[in-house]
Amino acid sequence: MEEKDWALFFQEYEPLLERWISRYSAGVVREEAKQVARIACWQKLGLYNPERGASLSSYLFMVVRGALLNWYAQERRWYDRHRLLTAQGDEEEQEGTPEWEDADLLPPDASLVWEAWMAYLSEMEALCLTLHIRDGYSLRAVARRLNVPYERMKKCKQRALGKLRRALLQEREQK
């Protein structure tokens, strides 16, 4: 696309992007989210195929939503790692939370699905997977945080994933 075409495209779709981004707190976080959305549109627009049945706005919504979820997860992992590093340092550094943490960025059904899957596990297994997979901590960091040996945490993760695989297979067989 030519620069003029991009300018016309964003002139038409900028209000839609603004509406999707409006859930972020005003300021740096919203501007960063807007840039992530624009870049996602720019990268994926060439892949849009109207013959697949989706309107352009629906396609862009899915592209932008995915890009924002990935961006949020990356920011969350960085913040968690940073918080772990400062946990041994000054207490003042830990007290503040980033402004993006307050935004409810995960779709509401994602947390319900996660909770439903965690119901199959023991409390320790659910906590292990939540910290490791959902929150992005390494297994060693999870083990330190829960005050258990690393090997035990590794076995706990393996056991939990096995239970979830069996539960998924049972659900598929029932359908």
Backbone as a ProteinNet text record, in pm:
[ID]
protein_1_A
[PRIMARY]
MEEKDWALFFQEYEPLLERWISRYSAGVVREEAKQVARIACWQKLGLYNPERGASLSSYLFMVVRGALLNWYAQERRWYDRHRLLTAQGDEEEQEGTPEWEDADLLPPDASLVWEAWMAYLSEMEALCLTLHIRDGYSLRAVARRLNVPYERMKKCKQRALGKLRRALLQEREQK
[TERTIARY]
82.8	0	87.6	44.3	114.6	88.3	171.2	156.4	21.1	-22.9	-152.8	-267.1	-257.3	-359.5	-363.1	-244.4	-239	-303.5	-276.4	-335.7	-487.4	-541.2	-687.3	-742.2	-667.9	-711.4	-722.9	-617	-619.5	-716.5	-739.8	-840.4	-977.4	-1003.9	-1133.5	-1144.7	-1035.7	-1042.6	-988.3	-933.5	-882	-989.8	-1113	-1215.6	-1245.3	-1239.7	-1262.2	-1148.5	-1025.7	-911.1	-920.8	-960.5	-977.2	-1078.1	-1186.1	-1288.3	-1234.2	-1158.1	-1101.6	-997	-925.6	-817.2	-869	-989.7	-1041.5	-1044	-1034.5	-1037.1	-905.4	-798.7	-671.1	-671.3	-596.1	-590	-522.3	-568.8	-516	-368.6	-296.2	-155.5	-67.4	47.1	148	97.1	24.3	-23.2	-118.5	-209	-303.7	-231.7	-135.3	-60.5	20.1	79.4	154.2	60.4	-55.8	-154.2	-200.7	-218	-260.6	-154.1	-27.6	79.9	86	66.5	63.6	-50.3	-165.9	-281.3	-253.8	-195.4	-164.5	-65.2	37.9	138.8	76.2	-10.4	-77.3	-161.8	-234.3	-313.8	-223.3	-115.2	-22	37.1	71.7	133.8	35.8	-88.7	-183.2	-283.7	-288.5	-388.6	-371.4	-250	-225.1	-276.7	-299.5	-348.2	-500.2	-567.9	-714.3	-771.9	-865.5	-932.1	-1082.9	-1151.6	-1295.5	-1375.9	-1318.9	-1389.9	-1406.2	-1335.9	-1346.1	-1466.7	-1537.8	-1665	-1662.2	-1547.6	-1540.8	-1528.9	-1594.3	-1579.6	-1440.9	-1396.7	-1264.7	-1256.7	-1363.7	-1360.5	-1352.7	-1420.3	-1412.6	-1272.4	-1216.3	-1080.9	-981.7	-993.8	-903	-921.5	-1045.3	-1069.4	-992.5	-999.3	-929.4	-777.2	-728.7	-585.7	-539.7	-613.2	-576	-588.3	-694	-714.3	-598.3	-559.8	-447.9	-317.4	-293.6	-170.2	-167	-280.6	-284.7	-269.1	-328.9	-311.8	-165.9	-101.3	40.6	125.4	95.4	169.3	151.1	26.6	0.2	74.5	71.9	140.4	290.3	347.1	489.1	520.5	437.7	457.6	443.3	348.2	324.6	444.6	497.7	615.7	734.2	754.2	864.2	845.3	724	698	720.8	675.1	692.6	840	916.9	1059.8	1127	1087.1	1144.8	1109.9	987.4	944.5	1022.7	1052.2	1131.4	1272	1329.2	1464.2	1467.7	1362.8	1361.8	1309.4	1262.4	1208.8	1316.7	1441.3	1548.8	1604.2	1558.1	1609.2	1517.3	1499.8	1420.1	1273.1	1208.9	1065.5	985.7	1040.6	969.6	946.5	1040	1026.5	911.5	878.4	774.9	634	621.6	488.4	406.6	466.9	394.1	360	247.2	211.7	203.8	238.6	232.5	88.3	69.2	-67.5	-139.1	-66.5	-132.7	-184.6	-133	-177.7	-323.6	-369.9	-506.9	-608.1	-567.5	-661.1	-697.6	-823.3	-869.7	-856.8	-741.7	-712.6	-749.5	-755.2	-790.6	-940.8	-980.7	-1123.1	-1186	-1308.2	-1367.7	-1378	-1397.4	-1411.5	-1278.8	-1165	-1034.8	-1011	-1045	-1024.4	-1119.8	-1240.2	-1334.2	-1285.4	-1231.8	-1177.6	-1060.1	-972	-856.3	-902.2	-998.8	-1048.7	-1113	-1182.3	-1245.4	-1138.9	-1030.9	-924.8	-852	-835.9	-765.4	-846.5	-975.9	-1059.7	-1019.8	-954.7	-911.2	-787.6	-722.1	-591.7	-598.5	-495.7	-483.2	-444.4	-451.5	-419.8	-275.5	-182.4	-40.8	-18.1	-80.7	-64.7	-123.8	-240	-302.9	-217.7	-163.2	-78.1	49.9	106.8	228	202.7	95	66.1	28	-45.5	-86	35.7	126	245.4	337.9	351.8	447.4	393.3	275	223.9	150.7	59.2	-23.2	52.3	129	198.3	340.1	392.5	520.4	644.8	631.7	750.5	821.1	951.8	1024.3	990.6	1014.5	986.5	1075.6	1197.4	1286.6	1232.6	1180.3	1123.7	998.8	918	798.1	839.3	940.6	987.6	1038.6	1116.3	1164.9	1048.5	952.6	839.9	753.9	738.1	656.2	737.3	867.4	956.1	959	968.1	977.7	1096.5	1151.5	1263.2	1221.4	1316.6	1290.1	1240.2	1301.9	1261.6	1116	1074.4	934.9	841.1	881.8	799.3	790.9	901.5	904.4	809.6	812.7	724.4	578.8	554.7	419.3	363.3	445.3	402.3	371.8	458	435.7	306.4	282.8	161.8	37	45	-69.4	-100.9	1.3	-21.4	-77.3	-31.7	-87.9	-234.6	-271.5	-413.5	-497.8	-445.1	-520.6	-534.3	-429.6	-438.7	-545.2	-545.6	-646.5	-786.5	-802.8	-934.2	-979	-887.9	-921.2	-961.2	-887.4	-923	-1060	-1090.3	-1221.8	-1332.8	-1310.7	-1411.2	-1434.9	-1326.3	-1340.1	-1413.8	-1387.4	-1454.5	-1603.5	-1640.5	-1780.8	-1860.5	-1795.3	-1864.2	-1887.4
-118	0	124.8	221.9	350.4	427.8	525.5	606.2	677.4	725.5	793.3	697.3	572.5	472.2	440.8	433.2	408.4	522.6	644.2	759.8	753.8	717.8	705.9	590.3	479.7	363.8	399.8	461.6	494.2	607.7	693.4	797.8	734.3	629.2	561.7	473.7	402.3	304	353.5	473.1	527	535.7	581.3	583.5	444.9	343.2	206.9	162.5	192.9	161	234.7	361.3	440.4	374.5	324.5	260.5	132.1	55.7	-67.3	-38.9	71.2	104.8	181.6	227.6	315	249.9	117.7	51.3	66.4	108.9	131.3	267.8	278	406	509.3	631.5	738.5	761.2	799.3	829.7	740.1	707.2	631.1	493.1	428	293.3	292.9	386.5	392.6	422.9	513.1	546	425	353.1	232.8	128.1	110.3	14.4	56.3	185.1	233.7	202.5	219.5	188.4	39.5	-42.2	-187.3	-223.6	-160.7	-187.6	-143.6	-28	21.1	-70.6	-111.3	-199.4	-332.6	-386.4	-512.4	-498.8	-388.8	-364.8	-359.4	-287.8	-271.7	-406.5	-490.1	-618.7	-719.2	-718.4	-823.8	-785.1	-659.5	-616.4	-687.1	-714.1	-782.7	-925.7	-984.3	-1121.9	-1132	-1017.2	-1017.6	-1072.6	-1166.6	-1226.1	-1216.1	-1127.3	-1110.5	-1234.9	-1324.4	-1446.5	-1544.8	-1522.8	-1612.2	-1579.4	-1471.5	-1442.8	-1337.8	-1294.2	-1194	-1054.6	-959.7	-821.4	-772.2	-665.5	-611.2	-567	-506.2	-460.7	-580	-690.1	-809.6	-868.9	-875	-926.2	-840.3	-708.6	-618.8	-629.7	-648	-664	-784.3	-897.4	-1017.4	-997.3	-930.6	-904.3	-813.5	-705.7	-609.7	-672.9	-748.1	-813.1	-908.1	-989.4	-1081.2	-1008	-902.4	-825.2	-760.5	-708.5	-644.1	-745.9	-864.2	-967.3	-1011.7	-1027.6	-1063.9	-953.8	-830.2	-716.8	-711.1	-727.6	-723.6	-836.2	-956.8	-1069.2	-1042.9	-985.5	-952.8	-847.5	-745.1	-642.1	-701.4	-790.3	-853.3	-938.2	-1015.5	-1097.4	-1009.9	-900.3	-809.9	-753.9	-711.3	-654.1	-757.3	-880.5	-984.6	-1015.6	-1023.6	-1048	-933.4	-812	-694.3	-693.4	-729.2	-732.7	-838.4	-954	-1056.9	-1006.6	-932.7	-880.9	-776.5	-695.4	-591.7	-643.1	-768	-822.7	-828.7	-842.3	-846.6	-707.9	-608.6	-472.4	-389	-263.8	-170.1	-206.8	-192.5	-217.1	-110.9	11.1	120.7	91.9	22.9	-7.2	-102.5	-189.4	-289.2	-233.7	-125.7	-78.9	-32.3	37.5	90	-19.4	-6.6	-99.1	-20	-81.7	-7.5	26.7	135.6	177	78.4	0.5	-94.2	-214.9	-239	-355.4	-342.4	-218.2	-198.2	-228.1	-222.7	-245.4	-392.6	-420.8	-558.2	-595.5	-652.4	-674.3	-813.9	-909.5	-1042.9	-1049.5	-1120.6	-1134.1	-1205.1	-1169.9	-1226.8	-1378.2	-1434.8	-1579.3	-1651.8	-1586.7	-1651.1	-1689.6	-1602	-1635.7	-1746.4	-1749.4	-1856.4	-1991.1	-1992.6	-2116.3	-2164.2	-2070.2	-2106.8	-2167.4	-2103.6	-2155	-2292.2	-2313	-2443.5	-2552.6	-2522.9	-2621.8	-2645.4	-2542.5	-2557.3	-2640.6	-2655	-2735.7	-2882.9	-2927.3	-3066.2	-3094.8	-2992	-3006.8	-2983.4	-3032	-3000.7	-2853.1	-2803.2	-2661.4	-2628.4	-2715.6	-2692.9	-2698.4	-2794.2	-2805.4	-2683.6	-2640.2	-2522.8	-2397.8	-2383	-2268.2	-2272.8	-2390.9	-2408.8	-2367.5	-2420.2	-2386.7	-2240.6	-2187.4	-2047.1	-1955.6	-1979.7	-1895.7	-1917.5	-2042.7	-2074.1	-2039.7	-2086.2	-2068.6	-1936.2	-1908.4	-1788.4	-1660	-1662.9	-1541.8	-1531	-1639.9	-1632	-1649.6	-1697.9	-1721	-1848.3	-1853.3	-1977.1	-2076.3	-2203.8	-2304.3	-2283	-2241.1	-2214	-2099.1	-1995.6	-1882.6	-1926.2	-2012.5	-2063.5	-2144.4	-2229.7	-2311.4	-2223.6	-2120.2	-2028.7	-1957.8	-1914.7	-1839.4	-1924.8	-2053	-2142.4	-2217.4	-2191.3	-2253.6	-2406	-2457.3	-2602.2	-2628.3	-2749	-2780.7	-2775	-2741.4	-2728.4	-2860.3	-2972.1	-3102.7	-3135	-3099.4	-3122.2	-3037.4	-2914.2	-2826	-2879.4	-2931	-2988.7	-3108.9	-3193.6	-3310.8	-3267.4	-3164.1	-3111.6	-3061.8	-2992.9	-2943.7	-3060.2	-3160.6	-3277	-3348.5	-3366	-3432.4	-3352.7	-3221	-3134.8	-3138	-3129.9	-3134.6	-3269.8	-3376.5	-3509.4	-3517.2	-3463.3	-3461.7	-3383.2	-3268.9	-3187.5	-3257.8	-3328.8	-3405.3	-3513.4	-3586	-3691.7	-3632.3	-3519	-3454.2	-3409.2	-3357	-3313.8	-3432.6	-3543.6	-3664.3	-3717.1	-3714.2	-3759.4	-3672.2	-3540.6	-3449.7	-3475	-3499.9	-3527.5	-3658.1	-3758.7	-3888.2	-3877.7	-3789.9	-3773.9	-3704.2	-3627.6	-3554.5	-3639
0	0	0	-71.1	-76.4	52.9	78.6	200.3	203.2	86.6	78.3	113.4	65.8	95.7	245.4	306.9	451.6	528.7	485	552.5	543.5	427.6	412.2	495.9	497.5	575.7	723.8	777.5	919.5	950.3	854.2	875.7	892.4	817.1	825.8	950.5	986.4	1094.7	1228.5	1233.3	1359.7	1468.9	1439.4	1545	1602.6	1516.9	1563.7	1655.4	1615.8	1702.1	1834.8	1828.6	1951.8	2045.7	1990.7	2073.8	2137.2	2062.7	2116.8	2223	2210.4	2302.3	2424.5	2421.1	2526.9	2664.7	2672.6	2803	2878.4	2810.1	2876	2943.2	3052.2	3121.2	3032.5	3041.5	2956.9	2987.2	2885.6	2903.8	2821	2877.2	2804.8	2765.7	2854	2826.7	2707.2	2702.3	2590.8	2460	2464.5	2342.8	2294.4	2388.3	2351.2	2291.3	2351.8	2299.2	2159.6	2138.6	2007.3	1902.2	1938.2	1843.8	1813.9	1916.4	1896	1801.1	1819.1	1731.9	1588.6	1572.2	1436.8	1366	1437	1377.8	1339.7	1426.2	1395.1	1268.7	1256.2	1135	1012.4	1023.5	912.2	870.5	969.4	939.1	880	925	887.9	781	742.2	645	511.3	470.9	344.7	343.1	459.6	468.9	469.7	472.5	477.9	347.8	361	246.2	267.6	193.6	214.6	177.8	99.5	59.9	175.5	283.9	399.8	486.4	453.6	519.7	628.8	671.8	779.1	718.9	783	739.6	780.2	717.7	749	894.9	945.6	1085.3	1181.8	1151.1	1235.9	1232.1	1112.4	1096.9	1176.1	1161.8	1233.1	1383.7	1428.9	1572.2	1625.3	1554.4	1600.7	1597.4	1493.2	1482.7	1596.9	1619.1	1723	1860.8	1882.9	2012.4	2042.9	1945.1	1964.5	1991.8	1916.6	1935.2	2073.3	2117.7	2249.2	2362.1	2346.6	2448.9	2457.1	2341.8	2341.9	2405	2369.9	2426	2577.4	2622.8	2766.3	2838.3	2781.8	2845.3	2853.7	2749.1	2749	2855.9	2865.2	2967.4	3107.8	3123	3253.3	3294.8	3199.1	3230.5	3269.5	3196	3228.9	3369.9	3399.8	3532	3641.3	3620.9	3721.8	3743.3	3634.6	3648.6	3721.9	3686.7	3751.3	3900.3	3933	4071.8	4148.2	4084.4	4150.9	4180.1	4084.4	4105	4215.6	4225.7	4327.7	4461.4	4464.7	4589.3	4697.1	4654.8	4752.3	4780.3	4704.3	4720	4807.2	4767	4844.3	4842.1	4957.4	4966.2	4892.8	4884.4	4818.5	4671.7	4607.1	4465.1	4439.2	4534.4	4514.2	4532.4	4607.9	4644	4524.7	4431.3	4317.1	4218	4153.5	4047.1	3918.7	3808.2	3683.6	3649.9	3577.6	3548.4	3458.5	3378.9	3290.4	3366.1	3489.3	3563.6	3605.4	3622.8	3666.5	3557.1	3432.2	3322.2	3316.8	3297.1	3283.2	3136.5	3100.8	2960.4	2913.1	3003.5	2960.5	2934.8	2831.7	2809.6	2929.1	2965.5	3085.8	3081.6	2963.9	2956.8	2976.1	2953.3	2969.4	3114.7	3207.8	3348.8	3392.6	3337.2	3371.3	3318.7	3198.8	3142.5	3226	3263.7	3346	3478.4	3543.4	3671.6	3655.3	3545.1	3521.6	3508.1	3438.5	3423.3	3555	3634.7	3761.9	3861.9	3839.7	3928.4	3925	3818.2	3807.5	3891.9	3942.2	4006.4	4156.2	4224.8	4367.1	4380.3	4501.4	4524.2	4484.8	4521.2	4489.6	4338.5	4270	4125.1	4053.6	4098.2	4037.3	4058.5	4177.7	4207.4	4123.4	4109.2	4029.2	3884.3	3822.7	3682.9	3666.2	3761.2	3750.4	3753.1	3847.2	3854.6	3735.3	3694.1	3587.9	3448.6	3416	3280	3263.5	3352	3333.4	3368	3477.6	3520.1	3465.3	3406	3337.5	3422.6	3545.5	3627.8	3581.2	3599.1	3571.9	3683.4	3657	3760.6	3882.7	3860.5	3973.8	4059.4	3993.4	4067.8	4144.5	4082.8	4150.6	4272.4	4256	4368.1	4482.1	4448.3	4553	4621	4540.5	4595.6	4689.7	4654.2	4737.3	4842.1	4843.9	4943.3	4933.6	4812.8	4791.6	4699	4703.2	4613.9	4466.3	4382.1	4239	4179.2	4216.4	4162.2	4196.9	4317.1	4355.8	4269.5	4242.6	4160.2	4017.1	3967.3	3832.8	3824	3924.5	3928.3	3941.9	4020.3	4039.2	3905.4	3829.1	3697.9	3604.3	3601.9	3515.8	3552.3	3681.2	3728.7	3690.6	3705.9	3673.9	3524.1	3441.7	3297	3255.2	3318.9	3290.6	3325.5	3439.9	3479.7	3379.8	3335.8	3240.4	3105.3	3062	2936.8	2946.8	3057.7	3077.1	3080.6	3148	3155	3016.6	2936.4	2801.2	2715.2	2727.1	2651	2691.8	2820.9	2867.9	2812.9	2810.9	2756.1	2608.5	2535.1	2391.3	2365.9	2449.5	2433.3	2463.3	2556.7	2592.7	2483.4	2398.9	2292.6	2174.6
[MASK]
+++++++++++++++++++++++++++++++++++++++++++++++++++++++++++++++++++++++++++++++++++++++++++++++++++++++++++++++++++++++++++++++++++++++++++++++++++++++++++++++++++++++++++++++

